[in-house]
Amino acid sequence: MKTGPGPLSIDLRYGSISITGRPFSADVYLDENHEGIIPCTVEHLEAGAYNLRVKKENFQDHKERVLVKPGETLYLKVYLEPEW
C-alpha cells in the first residue's frame, strides 16, 4: 500500500506573488532581492511578510509590505508614476 502525498500534493508552507502593471520591465524586489521584471510571478515563497519594491528609471518607486499566505497566490497590480 502506498502512503504519503500523492503527485498533486501542495506544500502549504509556501505561497506565491503575481505582479502585473506598468511600466512593463520595471524591476521587482522582495526584501531587496531582485526577483524579475513586470509581469512577474515569484513562486515557492515561504509564508510570511515581505517588503516589495518595484522600480524603474524615471519613475517613482513603489514600496509596500505584503503578506504571503500558505497555499495561496497574492495578485498585485502596480502602476508607477513618472518622475517630473
MODELLER restraints for C-alpha pairs under 7 A, 6 or more apart:
rsr = mdl.restraints
at = mdl.atoms
rsr.add(forms.Gaussian(group=physical.xy_distance, feature=features.Distance(at['CA:12:A'], at['CA:70:A']), mean=4.96, stdev=0.5))
rsr.add(forms.Gaussian(group=physical.xy_distance, feature=features.Distance(at['CA:12:A'], at['CA:71:A']), mean=4.67, stdev=0.5))
rsr.add(forms.Gaussian(group=physical.xy_distance, feature=features.Distance(at['CA:13:A'], at['CA:46:A']), mean=6.01, stdev=0.5))
rsr.add(forms.Gaussian(group=physical.xy_distance, feature=features.Distance(at['CA:13:A'], at['CA:47:A']), mean=5.94, stdev=0.5))
rsr.add(forms.Gaussian(group=physical.xy_distance, feature=features.Distance(at['CA:13:A'], at['CA:70:A']), mean=5.07, stdev=0.5))
rsr.add(forms.Gaussian(group=physical.xy_distance, feature=features.Distance(at['CA:13:A'], at['CA:71:A']), mean=6.87, stdev=0.5))
rsr.add(forms.Gaussian(group=physical.xy_distance, feature=features.Distance(at['CA:14:A'], at['CA:44:A']), mean=5.34, stdev=0.5))
rsr.add(forms.Gaussian(group=physical.xy_distance, feature=features.Distance(at['CA:14:A'], at['CA:45:A']), mean=5.15, stdev=0.5))
rsr.add(forms.Gaussian(group=physical.xy_distance, feature=features.Distance(at['CA:14:A'], at['CA:46:A']), mean=4.49, stdev=0.5))
rsr.add(forms.Gaussian(group=physical.xy_distance, feature=features.Distance(at['CA:14:A'], at['CA:47:A']), mean=5.19, stdev=0.5))
rsr.add(forms.Gaussian(group=physical.xy_distance, feature=features.Distance(at['CA:14:A'], at['CA:70:A']), mean=4.83, stdev=0.5))
rsr.add(forms.Gaussian(group=physical.xy_distance, feature=features.Distance(at['CA:14:A'], at['CA:71:A']), mean=5.81, stdev=0.5))
rsr.add(forms.Gaussian(group=physical.xy_distance, feature=features.Distance(at['CA:15:A'], at['CA:43:A']), mean=6.54, stdev=0.5))
rsr.add(forms.Gaussian(group=physical.xy_distance, feature=features.Distance(at['CA:15:A'], at['CA:44:A']), mean=5.70, stdev=0.5))
rsr.add(forms.Gaussian(group=physical.xy_distance, feature=features.Distance(at['CA:15:A'], at['CA:45:A']), mean=5.29, stdev=0.5))
rsr.add(forms.Gaussian(group=physical.xy_distance, feature=features.Distance(at['CA:15:A'], at['CA:46:A']), mean=6.40, stdev=0.5))
rsr.add(forms.Gaussian(group=physical.xy_distance, feature=features.Distance(at['CA:15:A'], at['CA:47:A']), mean=5.95, stdev=0.5))
rsr.add(forms.Gaussian(group=physical.xy_distance, feature=features.Distance(at['CA:15:A'], at['CA:68:A']), mean=5.85, stdev=0.5))
rsr.add(forms.Gaussian(group=physical.xy_distance, feature=features.Distance(at['CA:15:A'], at['CA:69:A']), mean=5.75, stdev=0.5))
rsr.add(forms.Gaussian(group=physical.xy_distance, feature=features.Distance(at['CA:15:A'], at['CA:70:A']), mean=4.86, stdev=0.5))
rsr.add(forms.Gaussian(group=physical.xy_distance, feature=features.Distance(at['CA:15:A'], at['CA:71:A']), mean=4.97, stdev=0.5))
rsr.add(forms.Gaussian(group=physical.xy_distance, feature=features.Distance(at['CA:15:A'], at['CA:72:A']), mean=5.00, stdev=0.5))
rsr.add(forms.Gaussian(group=physical.xy_distance, feature=features.Distance(at['CA:15:A'], at['CA:73:A']), mean=5.72, stdev=0.5))
rsr.add(forms.Gaussian(group=physical.xy_distance, feature=features.Distance(at['CA:16:A'], at['CA:42:A']), mean=5.52, stdev=0.5))
rsr.add(forms.Gaussian(group=physical.xy_distance, feature=features.Distance(at['CA:16:A'], at['CA:43:A']), mean=4.38, stdev=0.5))
rsr.add(forms.Gaussian(group=physical.xy_distance, feature=features.Distance(at['CA:16:A'], at['CA:44:A']), mean=5.91, stdev=0.5))
rsr.add(forms.Gaussian(group=physical.xy_distance, feature=features.Distance(at['CA:16:A'], at['CA:45:A']), mean=5.67, stdev=0.5))
rsr.add(forms.Gaussian(group=physical.xy_distance, feature=features.Distance(at['CA:16:A'], at['CA:68:A']), mean=6.63, stdev=0.5))
rsr.add(forms.Gaussian(group=physical.xy_distance, feature=features.Distance(at['CA:16:A'], at['CA:72:A']), mean=6.47, stdev=0.5))
rsr.add(forms.Gaussian(group=physical.xy_distance, feature=features.Distance(at['CA:16:A'], at['CA:73:A']), mean=4.59, stdev=0.5))
rsr.add(forms.Gaussian(group=physical.xy_distance, feature=features.Distance(at['CA:16:A'], at['CA:74:A']), mean=6.25, stdev=0.5))
rsr.add(forms.Gaussian(group=physical.xy_distance, feature=features.Distance(at['CA:17:A'], at['CA:41:A']), mean=5.61, stdev=0.5))
rsr.add(forms.Gaussian(group=physical.xy_distance, feature=features.Distance(at['CA:17:A'], at['CA:42:A']), mean=5.26, stdev=0.5))
rsr.add(forms.Gaussian(group=physical.xy_distance, feature=features.Distance(at['CA:17:A'], at['CA:43:A']), mean=6.62, stdev=0.5))
rsr.add(forms.Gaussian(group=physical.xy_distance, feature=features.Distance(at['CA:17:A'], at['CA:73:A']), mean=5.35, stdev=0.5))
rsr.add(forms.Gaussian(group=physical.xy_distance, feature=features.Distance(at['CA:17:A'], at['CA:74:A']), mean=4.66, stdev=0.5))
rsr.add(forms.Gaussian(group=physical.xy_distance, feature=features.Distance(at['CA:17:A'], at['CA:75:A']), mean=6.00, stdev=0.5))
rsr.add(forms.Gaussian(group=physical.xy_distance, feature=features.Distance(at['CA:18:A'], at['CA:40:A']), mean=5.82, stdev=0.5))
rsr.add(forms.Gaussian(group=physical.xy_distance, feature=features.Distance(at['CA:18:A'], at['CA:41:A']), mean=4.15, stdev=0.5))
rsr.add(forms.Gaussian(group=physical.xy_distance, feature=features.Distance(at['CA:18:A'], at['CA:42:A']), mean=6.38, stdev=0.5))
rsr.add(forms.Gaussian(group=physical.xy_distance, feature=features.Distance(at['CA:18:A'], at['CA:73:A']), mean=6.86, stdev=0.5))
rsr.add(forms.Gaussian(group=physical.xy_distance, feature=features.Distance(at['CA:18:A'], at['CA:74:A']), mean=6.13, stdev=0.5))
rsr.add(forms.Gaussian(group=physical.xy_distance, feature=features.Distance(at['CA:18:A'], at['CA:75:A']), mean=4.89, stdev=0.5))
rsr.add(forms.Gaussian(group=physical.xy_distance, feature=features.Distance(at['CA:18:A'], at['CA:76:A']), mean=6.20, stdev=0.5))
rsr.add(forms.Gaussian(group=physical.xy_distance, feature=features.Distance(at['CA:19:A'], at['CA:38:A']), mean=6.40, stdev=0.5))
rsr.add(forms.Gaussian(group=physical.xy_distance, feature=features.Distance(at['CA:19:A'], at['CA:39:A']), mean=5.73, stdev=0.5))
rsr.add(forms.Gaussian(group=physical.xy_distance, feature=features.Distance(at['CA:19:A'], at['CA:40:A']), mean=5.23, stdev=0.5))
rsr.add(forms.Gaussian(group=physical.xy_distance, feature=features.Distance(at['CA:19:A'], at['CA:41:A']), mean=6.15, stdev=0.5))
rsr.add(forms.Gaussian(group=physical.xy_distance, feature=features.Distance(at['CA:19:A'], at['CA:75:A']), mean=6.11, stdev=0.5))
rsr.add(forms.Gaussian(group=physical.xy_distance, feature=features.Distance(at['CA:19:A'], at['CA:76:A']), mean=4.86, stdev=0.5))
rsr.add(forms.Gaussian(group=physical.xy_distance, feature=features.Distance(at['CA:19:A'], at['CA:77:A']), mean=5.82, stdev=0.5))
rsr.add(forms.Gaussian(group=physical.xy_distance, feature=features.Distance(at['CA:20:A'], at['CA:38:A']), mean=5.64, stdev=0.5))
rsr.add(forms.Gaussian(group=physical.xy_distance, feature=features.Distance(at['CA:20:A'], at['CA:39:A']), mean=4.63, stdev=0.5))
rsr.add(forms.Gaussian(group=physical.xy_distance, feature=features.Distance(at['CA:20:A'], at['CA:40:A']), mean=6.64, stdev=0.5))
rsr.add(forms.Gaussian(group=physical.xy_distance, feature=features.Distance(at['CA:20:A'], at['CA:76:A']), mean=6.35, stdev=0.5))
rsr.add(forms.Gaussian(group=physical.xy_distance, feature=features.Distance(at['CA:20:A'], at['CA:77:A']), mean=4.89, stdev=0.5))
rsr.add(forms.Gaussian(group=physical.xy_distance, feature=features.Distance(at['CA:20:A'], at['CA:78:A']), mean=6.28, stdev=0.5))
rsr.add(forms.Gaussian(group=physical.xy_distance, feature=features.Distance(at['CA:21:A'], at['CA:38:A']), mean=6.75, stdev=0.5))
rsr.add(forms.Gaussian(group=physical.xy_distance, feature=features.Distance(at['CA:21:A'], at['CA:39:A']), mean=6.97, stdev=0.5))
rsr.add(forms.Gaussian(group=physical.xy_distance, feature=features.Distance(at['CA:21:A'], at['CA:77:A']), mean=4.96, stdev=0.5))
rsr.add(forms.Gaussian(group=physical.xy_distance, feature=features.Distance(at['CA:21:A'], at['CA:78:A']), mean=4.69, stdev=0.5))
rsr.add(forms.Gaussian(group=physical.xy_distance, feature=features.Distance(at['CA:21:A'], at['CA:79:A']), mean=5.24, stdev=0.5))
rsr.add(forms.Gaussian(group=physical.xy_distance, feature=features.Distance(at['CA:22:A'], at['CA:78:A']), mean=6.53, stdev=0.5))
rsr.add(forms.Gaussian(group=physical.xy_distance, feature=features.Distance(at['CA:22:A'], at['CA:79:A']), mean=4.82, stdev=0.5))
rsr.add(forms.Gaussian(group=physical.xy_distance, feature=features.Distance(at['CA:22:A'], at['CA:80:A']), mean=6.22, stdev=0.5))
rsr.add(forms.Gaussian(group=physical.xy_distance, feature=features.Distance(at['CA:23:A'], at['CA:79:A']), mean=6.89, stdev=0.5))
rsr.add(forms.Gaussian(group=physical.xy_distance, feature=features.Distance(at['CA:23:A'], at['CA:80:A']), mean=6.71, stdev=0.5))
rsr.add(forms.Gaussian(group=physical.xy_distance, feature=features.Distance(at['CA:24:A'], at['CA:38:A']), mean=5.31, stdev=0.5))
rsr.add(forms.Gaussian(group=physical.xy_distance, feature=features.Distance(at['CA:24:A'], at['CA:39:A']), mean=6.72, stdev=0.5))
rsr.add(forms.Gaussian(group=physical.xy_distance, feature=features.Distance(at['CA:25:A'], at['CA:37:A']), mean=4.88, stdev=0.5))
rsr.add(forms.Gaussian(group=physical.xy_distance, feature=features.Distance(at['CA:25:A'], at['CA:38:A']), mean=5.08, stdev=0.5))
rsr.add(forms.Gaussian(group=physical.xy_distance, feature=features.Distance(at['CA:26:A'], at['CA:37:A']), mean=5.29, stdev=0.5))
rsr.add(forms.Gaussian(group=physical.xy_distance, feature=features.Distance(at['CA:26:A'], at['CA:38:A']), mean=5.45, stdev=0.5))
rsr.add(forms.Gaussian(group=physical.xy_distance, feature=features.Distance(at['CA:26:A'], at['CA:54:A']), mean=6.39, stdev=0.5))
rsr.add(forms.Gaussian(group=physical.xy_distance, feature=features.Distance(at['CA:26:A'], at['CA:55:A']), mean=5.53, stdev=0.5))
rsr.add(forms.Gaussian(group=physical.xy_distance, feature=features.Distance(at['CA:26:A'], at['CA:56:A']), mean=4.89, stdev=0.5))
rsr.add(forms.Gaussian(group=physical.xy_distance, feature=features.Distance(at['CA:27:A'], at['CA:36:A']), mean=6.03, stdev=0.5))
rsr.add(forms.Gaussian(group=physical.xy_distance, feature=features.Distance(at['CA:27:A'], at['CA:37:A']), mean=4.52, stdev=0.5))
rsr.add(forms.Gaussian(group=physical.xy_distance, feature=features.Distance(at['CA:27:A'], at['CA:38:A']), mean=6.62, stdev=0.5))
rsr.add(forms.Gaussian(group=physical.xy_distance, feature=features.Distance(at['CA:27:A'], at['CA:54:A']), mean=5.50, stdev=0.5))
rsr.add(forms.Gaussian(group=physical.xy_distance, feature=features.Distance(at['CA:27:A'], at['CA:55:A']), mean=5.28, stdev=0.5))
rsr.add(forms.Gaussian(group=physical.xy_distance, feature=features.Distance(at['CA:27:A'], at['CA:56:A']), mean=6.19, stdev=0.5))
rsr.add(forms.Gaussian(group=physical.xy_distance, feature=features.Distance(at['CA:28:A'], at['CA:34:A']), mean=5.95, stdev=0.5))
rsr.add(forms.Gaussian(group=physical.xy_distance, feature=features.Distance(at['CA:28:A'], at['CA:35:A']), mean=5.60, stdev=0.5))
rsr.add(forms.Gaussian(group=physical.xy_distance, feature=features.Distance(at['CA:28:A'], at['CA:36:A']), mean=5.44, stdev=0.5))
rsr.add(forms.Gaussian(group=physical.xy_distance, feature=features.Distance(at['CA:28:A'], at['CA:37:A']), mean=5.45, stdev=0.5))
rsr.add(forms.Gaussian(group=physical.xy_distance, feature=features.Distance(at['CA:28:A'], at['CA:38:A']), mean=6.85, stdev=0.5))
rsr.add(forms.Gaussian(group=physical.xy_distance, feature=features.Distance(at['CA:28:A'], at['CA:53:A']), mean=6.02, stdev=0.5))
rsr.add(forms.Gaussian(group=physical.xy_distance, feature=features.Distance(at['CA:28:A'], at['CA:54:A']), mean=4.67, stdev=0.5))
rsr.add(forms.Gaussian(group=physical.xy_distance, feature=features.Distance(at['CA:28:A'], at['CA:55:A']), mean=6.83, stdev=0.5))
rsr.add(forms.Gaussian(group=physical.xy_distance, feature=features.Distance(at['CA:29:A'], at['CA:35:A']), mean=5.49, stdev=0.5))
rsr.add(forms.Gaussian(group=physical.xy_distance, feature=features.Distance(at['CA:29:A'], at['CA:52:A']), mean=5.77, stdev=0.5))
rsr.add(forms.Gaussian(group=physical.xy_distance, feature=features.Distance(at['CA:29:A'], at['CA:53:A']), mean=5.10, stdev=0.5))
rsr.add(forms.Gaussian(group=physical.xy_distance, feature=features.Distance(at['CA:29:A'], at['CA:54:A']), mean=6.26, stdev=0.5))
rsr.add(forms.Gaussian(group=physical.xy_distance, feature=features.Distance(at['CA:30:A'], at['CA:50:A']), mean=6.16, stdev=0.5))
rsr.add(forms.Gaussian(group=physical.xy_distance, feature=features.Distance(at['CA:30:A'], at['CA:51:A']), mean=5.53, stdev=0.5))
rsr.add(forms.Gaussian(group=physical.xy_distance, feature=features.Distance(at['CA:30:A'], at['CA:52:A']), mean=4.79, stdev=0.5))
rsr.add(forms.Gaussian(group=physical.xy_distance, feature=features.Distance(at['CA:30:A'], at['CA:53:A']), mean=6.52, stdev=0.5))
rsr.add(forms.Gaussian(group=physical.xy_distance, feature=features.Distance(at['CA:31:A'], at['CA:50:A']), mean=5.95, stdev=0.5))
rsr.add(forms.Gaussian(group=physical.xy_distance, feature=features.Distance(at['CA:31:A'], at['CA:51:A']), mean=4.94, stdev=0.5))
rsr.add(forms.Gaussian(group=physical.xy_distance, feature=features.Distance(at['CA:31:A'], at['CA:52:A']), mean=6.52, stdev=0.5))
rsr.add(forms.Gaussian(group=physical.xy_distance, feature=features.Distance(at['CA:35:A'], at['CA:42:A']), mean=6.84, stdev=0.5))
rsr.add(forms.Gaussian(group=physical.xy_distance, feature=features.Distance(at['CA:47:A'], at['CA:68:A']), mean=4.96, stdev=0.5))
rsr.add(forms.Gaussian(group=physical.xy_distance, feature=features.Distance(at['CA:47:A'], at['CA:69:A']), mean=5.13, stdev=0.5))
rsr.add(forms.Gaussian(group=physical.xy_distance, feature=features.Distance(at['CA:47:A'], at['CA:70:A']), mean=5.17, stdev=0.5))
rsr.add(forms.Gaussian(group=physical.xy_distance, feature=features.Distance(at['CA:48:A'], at['CA:67:A']), mean=5.58, stdev=0.5))
rsr.add(forms.Gaussian(group=physical.xy_distance, feature=features.Distance(at['CA:48:A'], at['CA:68:A']), mean=5.19, stdev=0.5))
rsr.add(forms.Gaussian(group=physical.xy_distance, feature=features.Distance(at['CA:48:A'], at['CA:69:A']), mean=6.62, stdev=0.5))
rsr.add(forms.Gaussian(group=physical.xy_distance, feature=features.Distance(at['CA:49:A'], at['CA:65:A']), mean=6.75, stdev=0.5))
rsr.add(forms.Gaussian(group=physical.xy_distance, feature=features.Distance(at['CA:49:A'], at['CA:66:A']), mean=5.57, stdev=0.5))
rsr.add(forms.Gaussian(group=physical.xy_distance, feature=features.Distance(at['CA:49:A'], at['CA:67:A']), mean=4.38, stdev=0.5))
rsr.add(forms.Gaussian(group=physical.xy_distance, feature=features.Distance(at['CA:49:A'], at['CA:68:A']), mean=6.16, stdev=0.5))
rsr.add(forms.Gaussian(group=physical.xy_distance, feature=features.Distance(at['CA:50:A'], at['CA:65:A']), mean=5.73, stdev=0.5))
rsr.add(forms.Gaussian(group=physical.xy_distance, feature=features.Distance(at['CA:50:A'], at['CA:66:A']), mean=5.36, stdev=0.5))
rsr.add(forms.Gaussian(group=physical.xy_distance, feature=features.Distance(at['CA:50:A'], at['CA:67:A']), mean=6.38, stdev=0.5))
rsr.add(forms.Gaussian(group=physical.xy_distance, feature=features.Distance(at['CA:51:A'], at['CA:64:A']), mean=6.03, stdev=0.5))
rsr.add(forms.Gaussian(group=physical.xy_distance, feature=features.Distance(at['CA:51:A'], at['CA:65:A']), mean=4.67, stdev=0.5))
rsr.add(forms.Gaussian(group=physical.xy_distance, feature=features.Distance(at['CA:51:A'], at['CA:66:A']), mean=6.38, stdev=0.5))
rsr.add(forms.Gaussian(group=physical.xy_distance, feature=features.Distance(at['CA:52:A'], at['CA:63:A']), mean=5.63, stdev=0.5))
rsr.add(forms.Gaussian(group=physical.xy_distance, feature=features.Distance(at['CA:52:A'], at['CA:64:A']), mean=5.33, stdev=0.5))
rsr.add(forms.Gaussian(group=physical.xy_distance, feature=features.Distance(at['CA:52:A'], at['CA:65:A']), mean=5.95, stdev=0.5))
rsr.add(forms.Gaussian(group=physical.xy_distance, feature=features.Distance(at['CA:52:A'], at['CA:66:A']), mean=6.65, stdev=0.5))
rsr.add(forms.Gaussian(group=physical.xy_distance, feature=features.Distance(at['CA:53:A'], at['CA:61:A']), mean=6.83, stdev=0.5))
rsr.add(forms.Gaussian(group=physical.xy_distance, feature=features.Distance(at['CA:53:A'], at['CA:62:A']), mean=5.55, stdev=0.5))
rsr.add(forms.Gaussian(group=physical.xy_distance, feature=features.Distance(at['CA:53:A'], at['CA:63:A']), mean=4.52, stdev=0.5))
rsr.add(forms.Gaussian(group=physical.xy_distance, feature=features.Distance(at['CA:53:A'], at['CA:64:A']), mean=6.71, stdev=0.5))
rsr.add(forms.Gaussian(group=physical.xy_distance, feature=features.Distance(at['CA:54:A'], at['CA:61:A']), mean=5.81, stdev=0.5))
rsr.add(forms.Gaussian(group=physical.xy_distance, feature=features.Distance(at['CA:54:A'], at['CA:62:A']), mean=5.15, stdev=0.5))
rsr.add(forms.Gaussian(group=physical.xy_distance, feature=features.Distance(at['CA:54:A'], at['CA:63:A']), mean=6.66, stdev=0.5))
rsr.add(forms.Gaussian(group=physical.xy_distance, feature=features.Distance(at['CA:55:A'], at['CA:61:A']), mean=4.70, stdev=0.5))
rsr.add(forms.Gaussian(group=physical.xy_distance, feature=features.Distance(at['CA:55:A'], at['CA:62:A']), mean=6.51, stdev=0.5))
rsr.add(forms.Gaussian(group=physical.xy_distance, feature=features.Distance(at['CA:58:A'], at['CA:82:A']), mean=6.10, stdev=0.5))
rsr.add(forms.Gaussian(group=physical.xy_distance, feature=features.Distance(at['CA:58:A'], at['CA:83:A']), mean=5.48, stdev=0.5))
rsr.add(forms.Gaussian(group=physical.xy_distance, feature=features.Distance(at['CA:59:A'], at['CA:80:A']), mean=6.05, stdev=0.5))
rsr.add(forms.Gaussian(group=physical.xy_distance, feature=features.Distance(at['CA:59:A'], at['CA:81:A']), mean=5.59, stdev=0.5))
rsr.add(forms.Gaussian(group=physical.xy_distance, feature=features.Distance(at['CA:59:A'], at['CA:82:A']), mean=4.24, stdev=0.5))
rsr.add(forms.Gaussian(group=physical.xy_distance, feature=features.Distance(at['CA:59:A'], at['CA:83:A']), mean=4.94, stdev=0.5))
rsr.add(forms.Gaussian(group=physical.xy_distance, feature=features.Distance(at['CA:60:A'], at['CA:80:A']), mean=6.06, stdev=0.5))
rsr.add(forms.Gaussian(group=physical.xy_distance, feature=features.Distance(at['CA:60:A'], at['CA:81:A']), mean=5.55, stdev=0.5))
rsr.add(forms.Gaussian(group=physical.xy_distance, feature=features.Distance(at['CA:60:A'], at['CA:82:A']), mean=6.08, stdev=0.5))
rsr.add(forms.Gaussian(group=physical.xy_distance, feature=features.Distance(at['CA:60:A'], at['CA:83:A']), mean=5.82, stdev=0.5))
rsr.add(forms.Gaussian(group=physical.xy_distance, feature=features.Distance(at['CA:61:A'], at['CA:80:A']), mean=6.79, stdev=0.5))
rsr.add(forms.Gaussian(group=physical.xy_distance, feature=features.Distance(at['CA:62:A'], at['CA:80:A']), mean=6.55, stdev=0.5))
rsr.add(forms.Gaussian(group=physical.xy_distance, feature=features.Distance(at['CA:68:A'], at['CA:74:A']), mean=6.62, stdev=0.5))
